[in-house]
Amino acid sequence: MLLLSINFCFSQEEEESVAPSKKDSIQSSIEEEVIIIEDSLLVEKKAFNPLAPSKAAFYSAILPGLGQIYNKRYWKLPIVWGAIGGSVYMYTWNNDNYQQFRTAFKRRQAGFTDDKFYDINGDNAAGADPDLDLEDLEYQQERFQRDRDLWLVVSIGMYALNIIDANVDAHLQQFNIDDDLSIDFKPYFDLNQVTNTPNYGMALTFKF
């Protein structure tokens, strides 16, 4: 009887010592699998540069399009240069015409008839009326002055939009797309304490 009880106690202790070891090995293998899954889902985060928007705006202020190059938005360069270059060209063209009509108007008031608008085609007879009289010269002068001022405003607006675009684009490139969003997707695991079998899967978490 004594031998039987000693044998029974020894067998029970051996089973208890083996069970935890088996449990630890199963849990360890599950943890390794979960670590592998988490590593495969890991997304490399970009370093946040709070000065990037300011730099992009500063570069575009120095040279239009330079901020877009800094943001690596090369496809925007033709748009920026075309908008600003076209506006500056129209301003220059209207200003040149304004200066010509202004000079002719002043000389005509002084009694000169040698401006190019007096006989545009060079076929007027002696003593004939000029092709453009004083009223015409004044009207053309005012028209080109008005258009010149309008294109000056447009040029300044295009220059300002170039700076704003570079600044906003740099902000959007650093938009938060890390794991702290309202939706989280990660693996999970659990160990059944009764059967010692693993339970693992994927968890989708919504944060409000």
C-alpha positions in Angstrom: 0.0 0.0 0.0 2.8 2.4 0.8 4.6 1.6 -2.4 1.5 2.3 -4.4 0.9 5.7 -2.9 4.5 6.7 -3.4 4.3 5.6 -7.1 1.1 7.5 -7.6 2.5 10.7 -6.1 5.6 10.4 -8.3 3.6 9.9 -11.4 1.4 12.9 -10.6 4.4 15.2 -10.0 6.0 14.1 -13.3 2.8 14.9 -15.2 2.6 18.4 -13.6 6.2 19.1 -14.5 5.7 18.0 -18.1 2.5 19.9 -18.7 3.9 23.4 -18.1 6.8 22.7 -20.3 4.6 21.7 -23.1 2.4 24.7 -22.6 5.4 27.1 -22.6 6.7 25.6 -25.8 3.3 26.0 -27.6 3.0 29.6 -26.4 6.6 30.4 -27.4 6.0 29.1 -30.9 2.7 31.1 -31.2 4.5 34.3 -30.1 7.2 33.7 -32.7 4.5 33.3 -35.4 2.7 36.5 -34.3 6.0 38.4 -34.3 6.6 37.3 -37.9 3.1 38.4 -38.9 3.5 41.8 -37.3 6.9 42.3 -39.0 5.3 41.5 -42.4 2.6 44.1 -41.8 5.0 46.7 -40.6 5.0 49.8 -42.8 8.0 52.1 -42.8 7.1 55.5 -41.5 8.5 58.6 -43.1 10.3 61.1 -41.0 8.2 64.1 -40.2 9.8 67.4 -41.2 7.9 70.4 -39.8 10.0 72.8 -41.8 9.3 71.2 -45.2 6.2 73.4 -46.1 8.1 76.6 -45.1 11.1 75.5 -47.2 8.9 74.8 -50.2 7.2 78.1 -50.0 10.5 79.9 -49.5 12.0 78.2 -52.6 9.0 79.1 -54.7 9.2 82.7 -53.6 12.8 82.9 -54.7 12.2 81.1 -58.0 8.8 80.0 -59.2 8.8 76.3 -59.7 11.7 75.6 -57.3 9.3 74.7 -54.5 7.6 72.1 -56.8 11.0 70.7 -57.5 11.7 70.4 -53.8 8.4 68.5 -53.4 9.3 66.3 -56.4 6.2 67.4 -58.3 8.0 67.9 -61.6 4.8 67.6 -63.7 3.7 70.9 -62.2 6.7 72.9 -63.6 5.1 73.4 -67.1 1.9 74.7 -65.5 3.7 77.0 -63.1 6.1 78.4 -65.7 3.4 78.6 -68.4 1.0 80.5 -66.1 3.5 83.0 -64.8 5.5 83.3 -68.0 2.3 83.9 -70.0 1.1 86.5 -67.6 4.4 88.4 -67.6 4.4 88.3 -71.5 0.9 89.7 -71.7 1.9 92.5 -69.2 5.0 93.3 -71.2 3.2 93.3 -74.6 0.4 95.7 -73.3 3.0 97.9 -71.6 5.0 98.3 -74.9 1.9 99.2 -76.8 0.8 101.7 -74.1 4.2 103.4 -74.2 4.1 103.7 -78.0 0.6 105.3 -78.0 1.5 107.5 -75.1 4.6 108.8 -76.8 2.7 109.4 -80.1 -0.1 111.2 -78.2 2.3 113.5 -76.5 4.2 114.3 -79.8 0.9 114.9 -81.6 -0.2 117.4 -79.0 3.2 119.1 -79.4 2.4 119.5 -83.2 4.6 116.8 -84.6 3.3 114.5 -87.3 6.2 112.0 -87.5 4.8 109.2 -85.4 4.0 105.9 -87.1 0.3 106.2 -86.4 -0.1 109.3 -88.5 0.4 107.4 -91.7 0.5 103.7 -90.9 0.7 102.4 -94.5 2.7 105.3 -95.9 0.2 106.0 -98.7 -1.5 109.1 -97.4 -1.6 112.1 -99.7 0.0 115.3 -98.6 -2.3 117.2 -96.2 -4.6 114.2 -95.6 -6.0 113.4 -92.2 -3.9 111.1 -90.0 -4.9 107.4 -89.8 -5.3 107.8 -86.0 -6.2 111.2 -84.6 -5.7 112.5 -81.1 -8.9 110.8 -79.8 -7.8 107.5 -81.3 -4.4 107.7 -79.7 -5.9 108.6 -76.4 -8.3 105.7 -76.5 -5.7 103.2 -77.5 -3.4 104.5 -74.8 -6.0 104.1 -72.1 -7.0 100.6 -73.4 -3.5 99.2 -73.3 -2.9 100.9 -69.9 -6.0 99.2 -68.5 -5.0 95.8 -69.9 -1.5 96.2 -68.7 -2.6 96.8 -65.2 -5.0 93.8 -65.3 -2.2 91.5 -66.4 0.0 92.9 -63.7 -2.6 91.7 -61.1 -2.8 88.3 -62.9 1.0 87.9 -62.8 1.1 88.7 -59.1 -1.8 86.2 -58.5 0.0 83.4 -60.4 3.2 84.1 -58.4 1.2 83.9 -55.1 -0.5 80.7 -56.2 2.8 79.1 -57.0 4.0 79.7 -53.5 0.7 78.5 -51.9 0.7 75.4 -54.1 4.2 74.4 -52.9 3.3 75.0 -49.3 0.1 73.0 -49.4 1.6 70.2 -51.4 4.4 69.9 -48.8 1.8 69.7 -46.0 -0.2 67.0 -47.8 2.9 64.9 -48.4 3.3 64.7 -44.6 -0.3 63.8 -44.0 -0.7 61.3 -41.1 -0.9 57.7 -42.5 0.6 55.9 -39.5 -0.8 53.3 -37.1 -2.6 56.0 -35.0 -5.5 56.4 -37.4 -9.1 55.7 -36.4 -8.9 52.2 -37.9 -6.3 49.7 -36.7 -5.6 46.3 -38.2 -3.3 43.9 -36.3 -2.8 40.2 -35.5 -3.8 38.6 -32.2 -3.3 35.3 -30.5 -4.7 33.5 -27.4 -4.0 30.1 -25.8 -6.9 27.9 -24.7 -6.2 27.1 -21.0 -8.2 23.9 -21.1 -7.0 22.2 -24.3 -3.7 24.0 -24.6 -4.5 24.8 -28.3 -3.6 28.2 -29.9 -6.2 30.6 -31.2 -4.9 33.4 -33.4 -6.2 35.6 -36.2 -6.5 39.3 -37.2 -8.2 42.1 -35.2 -9.9 45.1 -36.8 -10.3 48.0 -34.3 -12.3 51.2 -34.8 -11.4 54.2 -32.7 -13.9 57.0 -32.2 
